[in-house]
Amino acid sequence: MRNLKKVLLAMLLVVGVVFLVPKDANAATKVEMTKTARDGFIIEWPIPNLNNIEGYYVKDMNTGKYIFNKKGNWRGVSFTASPGYVSRYAVYCVYNNGNSEYYLGTTYVNTTPADISTKSFGLYYVYNDGGIEFIVNKPTNATKVELEVYNAKNRRVSKQTLYKYSNKVKLSKGMAYKYRVRAYYTNDTTKKTYYGRWSNYRYFGYTNATIKPAKKSLKVSIKKGTGITSYTVYVSTKSKSGFKKVKTFKVGKKSKYSTTIKKYGKKKIKGGSSYYVKIVPKVKFGSKTYSSDMVAQSSATYVRRY
C-alpha cells in the first residue's frame, strides 16, 4: 500500500466564548490550558496585583487575531474548536483605566487529536523473514501516531509509535491479524500527551504458501493458517491486472491445501511463459469475516518448456 491518499483534517477555531470563569475560582499560578476535549478547551490565568483592572484580552499568536476581549476581573475563558486544533495563546490585562496593559503569559492550547480513517493507514512493505512495515498519513498537528497489532487469538503482538512508517514488526506467517491506530499530541506548555480515539480495525492474513512451476502447470501449496477461513488463488500474465480466479479453498481440518493449475479462465498454462500468482485470504474475528489487506503474490513464475 505505497500510495495512500493524503487526508487533510481541517481544523477550525470557532471564535467565541462558551463560558467565563469568575474571579473566585481556584487561582491559576500561570497562564495555562486547564482542560481540553474533542470540541474545545479552557485556559486560565492569575489575577495580577494591579489597581483599576479594566479587563483582559487573549491573542491567537498563530494568526495574530484577538479572540477574546472583555471587561471585568475574569481569570479564565473557554473556547470551542474542532478535533486536532493546535495554537498558542497570549493573555494580557488592561488596567489603569484602560491606559496600560500587562502581559500575563503565553500557553499552547489544543483539542484532542482528530480521528484517523481506515483509508489513511495500512500495510506498506512485507519482508521475506516475516517482517511487516505499516504506513500512516498522520493527521495535521498530531505529534505522532500509535499503532497496535493483534493476532487471531486476540493477543496484542505489537505496540509502536510512528510518524509515517513503523519500525519493522516481526509477525508469524499463517496467522490472521487486525491493527488500528490513533493520533496523539504532546502539549509544549503542559508537557502532557493527549490521545485521539482509536481508528476502526483493518485486517489481514499472512499467507504461508509456495508456488512451483511444472510442465505447463503451476502447483500452489498453502499451509493452513490460524483465523483464516478461505484462500482464493488467481493467475495472470501481468503483475497488476488480468487476474482470473482459479480456485478457492475453504479452510477446514486439513493442515495443507494444494492445487495444480493447468489453465486460468479459458487460457491454458503454457511452457516458456511467465505467470503471476496471487492468493487472497479471508480472515475471521469474532463472528465476522473480513477481506485481507495482504495478498500473497509471487513474482513472475516461469513455466519451463519441455
Disulfide bonds with the S-S distance in Angstrom:
none
